[in-house]
């Protein structure tokens, strides 16, 4: 398995690649490009998977609070984090914690983001699209390998975030509950 390769085994793979490129008479500029791409891909395969964070939060969550808690989560993840958030970048909805999380993720090195907008366009789900999406995000994270946690910014009037946090608790998932303001 690639994530168990030693440094010397990786070096052998690079030697084999170089021989193949030489044998096929690949032009030097193209060979350099192939080598760099191979190194990048090999590093991605052997590096540990980033921790996954599912975010849920009240629409009135304070931007500074969301960012501070996300920075804390990134530090605990040793600078590599994959964020799953119920936000739609095409419509810039919903506001609040989801928006602040998406905005932070796309501008922070070491962070990747995956968005899951609520499927409001499906008539049969229109009234329950948010809860459906929130449960789906928890399922996506739980089905992947590696560490993951849920961050919930809660407020007494945050029914969606509170419901997601309660469902995460019910499933026995690691959850960090923080005040939204």
MODELLER restraints for C-alpha pairs under 7 A, 6 or more apart:
rsr = mdl.restraints
at = mdl.atoms
rsr.add(forms.Gaussian(group=physical.xy_distance, feature=features.Distance(at['CA:2:A'], at['CA:45:A']), mean=6.36, stdev=0.5))
rsr.add(forms.Gaussian(group=physical.xy_distance, feature=features.Distance(at['CA:2:A'], at['CA:46:A']), mean=5.79, stdev=0.5))
rsr.add(forms.Gaussian(group=physical.xy_distance, feature=features.Distance(at['CA:3:A'], at['CA:45:A']), mean=6.21, stdev=0.5))
rsr.add(forms.Gaussian(group=physical.xy_distance, feature=features.Distance(at['CA:3:A'], at['CA:46:A']), mean=4.04, stdev=0.5))
rsr.add(forms.Gaussian(group=physical.xy_distance, feature=features.Distance(at['CA:3:A'], at['CA:47:A']), mean=6.85, stdev=0.5))
rsr.add(forms.Gaussian(group=physical.xy_distance, feature=features.Distance(at['CA:21:A'], at['CA:31:A']), mean=6.40, stdev=0.5))
rsr.add(forms.Gaussian(group=physical.xy_distance, feature=features.Distance(at['CA:49:A'], at['CA:146:A']), mean=6.56, stdev=0.5))
rsr.add(forms.Gaussian(group=physical.xy_distance, feature=features.Distance(at['CA:50:A'], at['CA:80:A']), mean=4.97, stdev=0.5))
rsr.add(forms.Gaussian(group=physical.xy_distance, feature=features.Distance(at['CA:50:A'], at['CA:81:A']), mean=4.96, stdev=0.5))
rsr.add(forms.Gaussian(group=physical.xy_distance, feature=features.Distance(at['CA:50:A'], at['CA:82:A']), mean=6.07, stdev=0.5))
rsr.add(forms.Gaussian(group=physical.xy_distance, feature=features.Distance(at['CA:51:A'], at['CA:77:A']), mean=5.99, stdev=0.5))
rsr.add(forms.Gaussian(group=physical.xy_distance, feature=features.Distance(at['CA:51:A'], at['CA:80:A']), mean=6.67, stdev=0.5))
rsr.add(forms.Gaussian(group=physical.xy_distance, feature=features.Distance(at['CA:51:A'], at['CA:81:A']), mean=5.04, stdev=0.5))
rsr.add(forms.Gaussian(group=physical.xy_distance, feature=features.Distance(at['CA:51:A'], at['CA:82:A']), mean=6.07, stdev=0.5))
rsr.add(forms.Gaussian(group=physical.xy_distance, feature=features.Distance(at['CA:51:A'], at['CA:146:A']), mean=6.48, stdev=0.5))
rsr.add(forms.Gaussian(group=physical.xy_distance, feature=features.Distance(at['CA:51:A'], at['CA:147:A']), mean=5.11, stdev=0.5))
rsr.add(forms.Gaussian(group=physical.xy_distance, feature=features.Distance(at['CA:51:A'], at['CA:148:A']), mean=5.49, stdev=0.5))
rsr.add(forms.Gaussian(group=physical.xy_distance, feature=features.Distance(at['CA:52:A'], at['CA:81:A']), mean=5.85, stdev=0.5))
rsr.add(forms.Gaussian(group=physical.xy_distance, feature=features.Distance(at['CA:52:A'], at['CA:82:A']), mean=4.65, stdev=0.5))
rsr.add(forms.Gaussian(group=physical.xy_distance, feature=features.Distance(at['CA:52:A'], at['CA:83:A']), mean=5.80, stdev=0.5))
rsr.add(forms.Gaussian(group=physical.xy_distance, feature=features.Distance(at['CA:52:A'], at['CA:141:A']), mean=6.87, stdev=0.5))
rsr.add(forms.Gaussian(group=physical.xy_distance, feature=features.Distance(at['CA:52:A'], at['CA:147:A']), mean=6.29, stdev=0.5))
rsr.add(forms.Gaussian(group=physical.xy_distance, feature=features.Distance(at['CA:52:A'], at['CA:148:A']), mean=4.38, stdev=0.5))
rsr.add(forms.Gaussian(group=physical.xy_distance, feature=features.Distance(at['CA:52:A'], at['CA:149:A']), mean=6.50, stdev=0.5))
rsr.add(forms.Gaussian(group=physical.xy_distance, feature=features.Distance(at['CA:53:A'], at['CA:82:A']), mean=6.12, stdev=0.5))
rsr.add(forms.Gaussian(group=physical.xy_distance, feature=features.Distance(at['CA:53:A'], at['CA:83:A']), mean=4.79, stdev=0.5))
rsr.add(forms.Gaussian(group=physical.xy_distance, feature=features.Distance(at['CA:53:A'], at['CA:84:A']), mean=6.08, stdev=0.5))
rsr.add(forms.Gaussian(group=physical.xy_distance, feature=features.Distance(at['CA:53:A'], at['CA:148:A']), mean=5.51, stdev=0.5))
rsr.add(forms.Gaussian(group=physical.xy_distance, feature=features.Distance(at['CA:53:A'], at['CA:149:A']), mean=5.07, stdev=0.5))
rsr.add(forms.Gaussian(group=physical.xy_distance, feature=features.Distance(at['CA:53:A'], at['CA:150:A']), mean=5.60, stdev=0.5))
rsr.add(forms.Gaussian(group=physical.xy_distance, feature=features.Distance(at['CA:53:A'], at['CA:151:A']), mean=6.92, stdev=0.5))
rsr.add(forms.Gaussian(group=physical.xy_distance, feature=features.Distance(at['CA:54:A'], at['CA:83:A']), mean=5.94, stdev=0.5))
rsr.add(forms.Gaussian(group=physical.xy_distance, feature=features.Distance(at['CA:54:A'], at['CA:84:A']), mean=4.76, stdev=0.5))
rsr.add(forms.Gaussian(group=physical.xy_distance, feature=features.Distance(at['CA:54:A'], at['CA:85:A']), mean=6.10, stdev=0.5))
rsr.add(forms.Gaussian(group=physical.xy_distance, feature=features.Distance(at['CA:54:A'], at['CA:137:A']), mean=6.97, stdev=0.5))
rsr.add(forms.Gaussian(group=physical.xy_distance, feature=features.Distance(at['CA:54:A'], at['CA:138:A']), mean=6.88, stdev=0.5))
rsr.add(forms.Gaussian(group=physical.xy_distance, feature=features.Distance(at['CA:54:A'], at['CA:149:A']), mean=6.33, stdev=0.5))
rsr.add(forms.Gaussian(group=physical.xy_distance, feature=features.Distance(at['CA:54:A'], at['CA:150:A']), mean=4.66, stdev=0.5))
rsr.add(forms.Gaussian(group=physical.xy_distance, feature=features.Distance(at['CA:54:A'], at['CA:151:A']), mean=6.24, stdev=0.5))
rsr.add(forms.Gaussian(group=physical.xy_distance, feature=features.Distance(at['CA:55:A'], at['CA:84:A']), mean=6.22, stdev=0.5))
rsr.add(forms.Gaussian(group=physical.xy_distance, feature=features.Distance(at['CA:55:A'], at['CA:85:A']), mean=5.21, stdev=0.5))
rsr.add(forms.Gaussian(group=physical.xy_distance, feature=features.Distance(at['CA:55:A'], at['CA:150:A']), mean=5.91, stdev=0.5))
rsr.add(forms.Gaussian(group=physical.xy_distance, feature=features.Distance(at['CA:55:A'], at['CA:151:A']), mean=5.02, stdev=0.5))
rsr.add(forms.Gaussian(group=physical.xy_distance, feature=features.Distance(at['CA:55:A'], at['CA:152:A']), mean=6.13, stdev=0.5))
rsr.add(forms.Gaussian(group=physical.xy_distance, feature=features.Distance(at['CA:56:A'], at['CA:85:A']), mean=6.89, stdev=0.5))
rsr.add(forms.Gaussian(group=physical.xy_distance, feature=features.Distance(at['CA:56:A'], at['CA:98:A']), mean=6.67, stdev=0.5))
rsr.add(forms.Gaussian(group=physical.xy_distance, feature=features.Distance(at['CA:56:A'], at['CA:151:A']), mean=6.30, stdev=0.5))
rsr.add(forms.Gaussian(group=physical.xy_distance, feature=features.Distance(at['CA:56:A'], at['CA:152:A']), mean=4.86, stdev=0.5))
rsr.add(forms.Gaussian(group=physical.xy_distance, feature=features.Distance(at['CA:56:A'], at['CA:153:A']), mean=6.51, stdev=0.5))
rsr.add(forms.Gaussian(group=physical.xy_distance, feature=features.Distance(at['CA:56:A'], at['CA:161:A']), mean=5.29, stdev=0.5))
rsr.add(forms.Gaussian(group=physical.xy_distance, feature=features.Distance(at['CA:57:A'], at['CA:97:A']), mean=4.92, stdev=0.5))
rsr.add(forms.Gaussian(group=physical.xy_distance, feature=features.Distance(at['CA:57:A'], at['CA:98:A']), mean=6.34, stdev=0.5))
rsr.add(forms.Gaussian(group=physical.xy_distance, feature=features.Distance(at['CA:57:A'], at['CA:152:A']), mean=5.31, stdev=0.5))
rsr.add(forms.Gaussian(group=physical.xy_distance, feature=features.Distance(at['CA:57:A'], at['CA:153:A']), mean=4.38, stdev=0.5))
rsr.add(forms.Gaussian(group=physical.xy_distance, feature=features.Distance(at['CA:57:A'], at['CA:154:A']), mean=6.02, stdev=0.5))
rsr.add(forms.Gaussian(group=physical.xy_distance, feature=features.Distance(at['CA:57:A'], at['CA:161:A']), mean=5.04, stdev=0.5))
rsr.add(forms.Gaussian(group=physical.xy_distance, feature=features.Distance(at['CA:58:A'], at['CA:96:A']), mean=6.46, stdev=0.5))
rsr.add(forms.Gaussian(group=physical.xy_distance, feature=features.Distance(at['CA:58:A'], at['CA:97:A']), mean=5.89, stdev=0.5))
rsr.add(forms.Gaussian(group=physical.xy_distance, feature=features.Distance(at['CA:58:A'], at['CA:153:A']), mean=6.06, stdev=0.5))
rsr.add(forms.Gaussian(group=physical.xy_distance, feature=features.Distance(at['CA:58:A'], at['CA:154:A']), mean=5.84, stdev=0.5))
rsr.add(forms.Gaussian(group=physical.xy_distance, feature=features.Distance(at['CA:58:A'], at['CA:155:A']), mean=6.39, stdev=0.5))
rsr.add(forms.Gaussian(group=physical.xy_distance, feature=features.Distance(at['CA:58:A'], at['CA:158:A']), mean=5.03, stdev=0.5))
rsr.add(forms.Gaussian(group=physical.xy_distance, feature=features.Distance(at['CA:58:A'], at['CA:161:A']), mean=5.96, stdev=0.5))
rsr.add(forms.Gaussian(group=physical.xy_distance, feature=features.Distance(at['CA:58:A'], at['CA:180:A']), mean=6.48, stdev=0.5))
rsr.add(forms.Gaussian(group=physical.xy_distance, feature=features.Distance(at['CA:59:A'], at['CA:94:A']), mean=6.98, stdev=0.5))
rsr.add(forms.Gaussian(group=physical.xy_distance, feature=features.Distance(at['CA:59:A'], at['CA:95:A']), mean=5.43, stdev=0.5))
rsr.add(forms.Gaussian(group=physical.xy_distance, feature=features.Distance(at['CA:59:A'], at['CA:96:A']), mean=3.96, stdev=0.5))
rsr.add(forms.Gaussian(group=physical.xy_distance, feature=features.Distance(at['CA:59:A'], at['CA:97:A']), mean=5.70, stdev=0.5))
rsr.add(forms.Gaussian(group=physical.xy_distance, feature=features.Distance(at['CA:60:A'], at['CA:96:A']), mean=5.00, stdev=0.5))
rsr.add(forms.Gaussian(group=physical.xy_distance, feature=features.Distance(at['CA:61:A'], at['CA:96:A']), mean=5.21, stdev=0.5))
rsr.add(forms.Gaussian(group=physical.xy_distance, feature=features.Distance(at['CA:61:A'], at['CA:97:A']), mean=5.12, stdev=0.5))
rsr.add(forms.Gaussian(group=physical.xy_distance, feature=features.Distance(at['CA:61:A'], at['CA:153:A']), mean=6.87, stdev=0.5))
rsr.add(forms.Gaussian(group=physical.xy_distance, feature=features.Distance(at['CA:61:A'], at['CA:180:A']), mean=4.54, stdev=0.5))
rsr.add(forms.Gaussian(group=physical.xy_distance, feature=features.Distance(at['CA:61:A'], at['CA:181:A']), mean=5.69, stdev=0.5))
rsr.add(forms.Gaussian(group=physical.xy_distance, feature=features.Distance(at['CA:62:A'], at['CA:180:A']), mean=6.15, stdev=0.5))
rsr.add(forms.Gaussian(group=physical.xy_distance, feature=features.Distance(at['CA:62:A'], at['CA:181:A']), mean=5.20, stdev=0.5))
rsr.add(forms.Gaussian(group=physical.xy_distance, feature=features.Distance(at['CA:63:A'], at['CA:100:A']), mean=5.89, stdev=0.5))
rsr.add(forms.Gaussian(group=physical.xy_distance, feature=features.Distance(at['CA:65:A'], at['CA:180:A']), mean=6.89, stdev=0.5))
rsr.add(forms.Gaussian(group=physical.xy_distance, feature=features.Distance(at['CA:65:A'], at['CA:181:A']), mean=6.62, stdev=0.5))
rsr.add(forms.Gaussian(group=physical.xy_distance, feature=features.Distance(at['CA:66:A'], at['CA:97:A']), mean=6.43, stdev=0.5))
rsr.add(forms.Gaussian(group=physical.xy_distance, feature=features.Distance(at['CA:66:A'], at['CA:100:A']), mean=6.78, stdev=0.5))
rsr.add(forms.Gaussian(group=physical.xy_distance, feature=features.Distance(at['CA:66:A'], at['CA:101:A']), mean=6.87, stdev=0.5))
rsr.add(forms.Gaussian(group=physical.xy_distance, feature=features.Distance(at['CA:67:A'], at['CA:104:A']), mean=6.83, stdev=0.5))
rsr.add(forms.Gaussian(group=physical.xy_distance, feature=features.Distance(at['CA:74:A'], at['CA:80:A']), mean=6.55, stdev=0.5))
rsr.add(forms.Gaussian(group=physical.xy_distance, feature=features.Distance(at['CA:74:A'], at['CA:81:A']), mean=6.10, stdev=0.5))
rsr.add(forms.Gaussian(group=physical.xy_distance, feature=features.Distance(at['CA:79:A'], at['CA:110:A']), mean=5.66, stdev=0.5))
rsr.add(forms.Gaussian(group=physical.xy_distance, feature=features.Distance(at['CA:80:A'], at['CA:110:A']), mean=4.72, stdev=0.5))
rsr.add(forms.Gaussian(group=physical.xy_distance, feature=features.Distance(at['CA:80:A'], at['CA:111:A']), mean=5.79, stdev=0.5))
rsr.add(forms.Gaussian(group=physical.xy_distance, feature=features.Distance(at['CA:81:A'], at['CA:110:A']), mean=6.38, stdev=0.5))
rsr.add(forms.Gaussian(group=physical.xy_distance, feature=features.Distance(at['CA:81:A'], at['CA:111:A']), mean=4.83, stdev=0.5))
rsr.add(forms.Gaussian(group=physical.xy_distance, feature=features.Distance(at['CA:81:A'], at['CA:112:A']), mean=6.47, stdev=0.5))
rsr.add(forms.Gaussian(group=physical.xy_distance, feature=features.Distance(at['CA:82:A'], at['CA:111:A']), mean=5.69, stdev=0.5))
rsr.add(forms.Gaussian(group=physical.xy_distance, feature=features.Distance(at['CA:82:A'], at['CA:112:A']), mean=4.78, stdev=0.5))
rsr.add(forms.Gaussian(group=physical.xy_distance, feature=features.Distance(at['CA:82:A'], at['CA:113:A']), mean=5.69, stdev=0.5))
rsr.add(forms.Gaussian(group=physical.xy_distance, feature=features.Distance(at['CA:83:A'], at['CA:112:A']), mean=6.16, stdev=0.5))
rsr.add(forms.Gaussian(group=physical.xy_distance, feature=features.Distance(at['CA:83:A'], at['CA:113:A']), mean=4.67, stdev=0.5))
rsr.add(forms.Gaussian(group=physical.xy_distance, feature=features.Distance(at['CA:83:A'], at['CA:114:A']), mean=6.12, stdev=0.5))
rsr.add(forms.Gaussian(group=physical.xy_distance, feature=features.Distance(at['CA:84:A'], at['CA:113:A']), mean=5.93, stdev=0.5))
rsr.add(forms.Gaussian(group=physical.xy_distance, feature=features.Distance(at['CA:84:A'], at['CA:114:A']), mean=4.82, stdev=0.5))
rsr.add(forms.Gaussian(group=physical.xy_distance, feature=features.Distance(at['CA:84:A'], at['CA:115:A']), mean=5.89, stdev=0.5))
rsr.add(forms.Gaussian(group=physical.xy_distance, feature=features.Distance(at['CA:84:A'], at['CA:137:A']), mean=6.90, stdev=0.5))
rsr.add(forms.Gaussian(group=physical.xy_distance, feature=features.Distance(at['CA:85:A'], at['CA:98:A']), mean=6.28, stdev=0.5))
rsr.add(forms.Gaussian(group=physical.xy_distance, feature=features.Distance(at['CA:85:A'], at['CA:114:A']), mean=6.41, stdev=0.5))
rsr.add(forms.Gaussian(group=physical.xy_distance, feature=features.Distance(at['CA:85:A'], at['CA:115:A']), mean=5.10, stdev=0.5))
rsr.add(forms.Gaussian(group=physical.xy_distance, feature=features.Distance(at['CA:85:A'], at['CA:116:A']), mean=6.20, stdev=0.5))
rsr.add(forms.Gaussian(group=physical.xy_distance, feature=features.Distance(at['CA:86:A'], at['CA:98:A']), mean=6.38, stdev=0.5))
rsr.add(forms.Gaussian(group=physical.xy_distance, feature=features.Distance(at['CA:86:A'], at['CA:115:A']), mean=5.64, stdev=0.5))
rsr.add(forms.Gaussian(group=physical.xy_distance, feature=features.Distance(at['CA:86:A'], at['CA:116:A']), mean=4.63, stdev=0.5))
rsr.add(forms.Gaussian(group=physical.xy_distance, feature=features.Distance(at['CA:86:A'], at['CA:117:A']), mean=5.12, stdev=0.5))
rsr.add(forms.Gaussian(group=physical.xy_distance, feature=features.Distance(at['CA:86:A'], at['CA:118:A']), mean=6.78, stdev=0.5))
rsr.add(forms.Gaussian(group=physical.xy_distance, feature=features.Distance(at['CA:87:A'], at['CA:93:A']), mean=5.88, stdev=0.5))
rsr.add(forms.Gaussian(group=physical.xy_distance, feature=features.Distance(at['CA:87:A'], at['CA:94:A']), mean=6.01, stdev=0.5))
rsr.add(forms.Gaussian(group=physical.xy_distance, feature=features.Distance(at['CA:87:A'], at['CA:98:A']), mean=5.70, stdev=0.5))
rsr.add(forms.Gaussian(group=physical.xy_distance, feature=features.Distance(at['CA:87:A'], at['CA:99:A']), mean=6.50, stdev=0.5))
rsr.add(forms.Gaussian(group=physical.xy_distance, feature=features.Distance(at['CA:87:A'], at['CA:115:A']), mean=5.53, stdev=0.5))
rsr.add(forms.Gaussian(group=physical.xy_distance, feature=features.Distance(at['CA:87:A'], at['CA:116:A']), mean=5.94, stdev=0.5))
rsr.add(forms.Gaussian(group=physical.xy_distance, feature=features.Distance(at['CA:87:A'], at['CA:117:A']), mean=5.05, stdev=0.5))
rsr.add(forms.Gaussian(group=physical.xy_distance, feature=features.Distance(at['CA:88:A'], at['CA:115:A']), mean=6.59, stdev=0.5))
rsr.add(forms.Gaussian(group=physical.xy_distance, feature=features.Distance(at['CA:88:A'], at['CA:116:A']), mean=6.87, stdev=0.5))
rsr.add(forms.Gaussian(group=physical.xy_distance, feature=features.Distance(at['CA:88:A'], at['CA:117:A']), mean=4.87, stdev=0.5))
rsr.add(forms.Gaussian(group=physical.xy_distance, feature=features.Distance(at['CA:105:A'], at['CA:111:A']), mean=5.68, stdev=0.5))
rsr.add(forms.Gaussian(group=physical.xy_distance, feature=features.Distance(at['CA:105:A'], at['CA:112:A']), mean=6.37, stdev=0.5))
rsr.add(forms.Gaussian(group=physical.xy_distance, feature=features.Distance(at['CA:105:A'], at['CA:113:A']), mean=6.02, stdev=0.5))
rsr.add(forms.Gaussian(group=physical.xy_distance, feature=features.Distance(at['CA:106:A'], at['CA:112:A']), mean=6.94, stdev=0.5))
rsr.add(forms.Gaussian(group=physical.xy_distance, feature=features.Distance(at['CA:106:A'], at['CA:113:A']), mean=6.83, stdev=0.5))
rsr.add(forms.Gaussian(group=physical.xy_distance, feature=features.Distance(at['CA:116:A'], at['CA:133:A']), mean=6.92, stdev=0.5))
rsr.add(forms.Gaussian(group=physical.xy_distance, feature=features.Distance(at['CA:118:A'], at['CA:129:A']), mean=5.21, stdev=0.5))
rsr.add(forms.Gaussian(group=physical.xy_distance, feature=features.Distance(at['CA:118:A'], at['CA:130:A']), mean=5.18, stdev=0.5))
rsr.add(forms.Gaussian(group=physical.xy_distance, feature=features.Distance(at['CA:118:A'], at['CA:133:A']), mean=5.28, stdev=0.5))
rsr.add(forms.Gaussian(group=physical.xy_distance, feature=features.Distance(at['CA:119:A'], at['CA:125:A']), mean=6.99, stdev=0.5))
rsr.add(forms.Gaussian(group=physical.xy_distance, feature=features.Distance(at['CA:119:A'], at['CA:129:A']), mean=5.34, stdev=0.5))
rsr.add(forms.Gaussian(group=physical.xy_distance, feature=features.Distance(at['CA:120:A'], at['CA:126:A']), mean=4.65, stdev=0.5))
rsr.add(forms.Gaussian(group=physical.xy_distance, feature=features.Distance(at['CA:120:A'], at['CA:129:A']), mean=5.41, stdev=0.5))
rsr.add(forms.Gaussian(group=physical.xy_distance, feature=features.Distance(at['CA:131:A'], at['CA:160:A']), mean=6.59, stdev=0.5))
rsr.add(forms.Gaussian(group=physical.xy_distance, feature=features.Distance(at['CA:134:A'], at['CA:164:A']), mean=6.03, stdev=0.5))
rsr.add(forms.Gaussian(group=physical.xy_distance, feature=features.Distance(at['CA:135:A'], at['CA:164:A']), mean=6.83, stdev=0.5))
rsr.add(forms.Gaussian(group=physical.xy_distance, feature=features.Distance(at['CA:141:A'], at['CA:148:A']), mean=6.79, stdev=0.5))
rsr.add(forms.Gaussian(group=physical.xy_distance, feature=features.Distance(at['CA:149:A'], at['CA:174:A']), mean=5.04, stdev=0.5))
rsr.add(forms.Gaussian(group=physical.xy_distance, feature=features.Distance(at['CA:149:A'], at['CA:175:A']), mean=5.64, stdev=0.5))
rsr.add(forms.Gaussian(group=physical.xy_distance, feature=features.Distance(at['CA:150:A'], at['CA:174:A']), mean=6.20, stdev=0.5))
rsr.add(forms.Gaussian(group=physical.xy_distance, feature=features.Distance(at['CA:150:A'], at['CA:175:A']), mean=4.49, stdev=0.5))
rsr.add(forms.Gaussian(group=physical.xy_distance, feature=features.Distance(at['CA:150:A'], at['CA:176:A']), mean=6.07, stdev=0.5))
rsr.add(forms.Gaussian(group=physical.xy_distance, feature=features.Distance(at['CA:151:A'], at['CA:175:A']), mean=5.90, stdev=0.5))
rsr.add(forms.Gaussian(group=physical.xy_distance, feature=features.Distance(at['CA:151:A'], at['CA:176:A']), mean=4.92, stdev=0.5))
rsr.add(forms.Gaussian(group=physical.xy_distance, feature=features.Distance(at['CA:151:A'], at['CA:177:A']), mean=6.15, stdev=0.5))
rsr.add(forms.Gaussian(group=physical.xy_distance, feature=features.Distance(at['CA:152:A'], at['CA:161:A']), mean=6.42, stdev=0.5))
rsr.add(forms.Gaussian(group=physical.xy_distance, feature=features.Distance(at['CA:152:A'], at['CA:165:A']), mean=6.40, stdev=0.5))
rsr.add(forms.Gaussian(group=physical.xy_distance, feature=features.Distance(at['CA:152:A'], at['CA:176:A']), mean=6.20, stdev=0.5))
rsr.add(forms.Gaussian(group=physical.xy_distance, feature=features.Distance(at['CA:152:A'], at['CA:177:A']), mean=4.88, stdev=0.5))
rsr.add(forms.Gaussian(group=physical.xy_distance, feature=features.Distance(at['CA:152:A'], at['CA:178:A']), mean=6.11, stdev=0.5))
rsr.add(forms.Gaussian(group=physical.xy_distance, feature=features.Distance(at['CA:153:A'], at['CA:177:A']), mean=6.12, stdev=0.5))
rsr.add(forms.Gaussian(group=physical.xy_distance, feature=features.Distance(at['CA:153:A'], at['CA:178:A']), mean=4.90, stdev=0.5))
rsr.add(forms.Gaussian(group=physical.xy_distance, feature=features.Distance(at['CA:153:A'], at['CA:179:A']), mean=5.33, stdev=0.5))
rsr.add(forms.Gaussian(group=physical.xy_distance, feature=features.Distance(at['CA:153:A'], at['CA:180:A']), mean=4.48, stdev=0.5))
rsr.add(forms.Gaussian(group=physical.xy_distance, feature=features.Distance(at['CA:154:A'], at['CA:161:A']), mean=6.33, stdev=0.5))
rsr.add(forms.Gaussian(group=physical.xy_distance, feature=features.Distance(at['CA:154:A'], at['CA:162:A']), mean=6.33, stdev=0.5))
rsr.add(forms.Gaussian(group=physical.xy_distance, feature=features.Distance(at['CA:154:A'], at['CA:177:A']), mean=6.86, stdev=0.5))
rsr.add(forms.Gaussian(group=physical.xy_distance, feature=features.Distance(at['CA:154:A'], at['CA:178:A']), mean=6.12, stdev=0.5))
rsr.add(forms.Gaussian(group=physical.xy_distance, feature=features.Distance(at['CA:154:A'], at['CA:179:A']), mean=5.08, stdev=0.5))
rsr.add(forms.Gaussian(group=physical.xy_distance, feature=features.Distance(at['CA:154:A'], at['CA:180:A']), mean=5.01, stdev=0.5))
rsr.add(forms.Gaussian(group=physical.xy_distance, feature=features.Distance(at['CA:155:A'], at['CA:179:A']), mean=6.25, stdev=0.5))
rsr.add(forms.Gaussian(group=physical.xy_distance, feature=features.Distance(at['CA:155:A'], at['CA:180:A']), mean=5.68, stdev=0.5))
rsr.add(forms.Gaussian(group=physical.xy_distance, feature=features.Distance(at['CA:168:A'], at['CA:175:A']), mean=6.95, stdev=0.5))
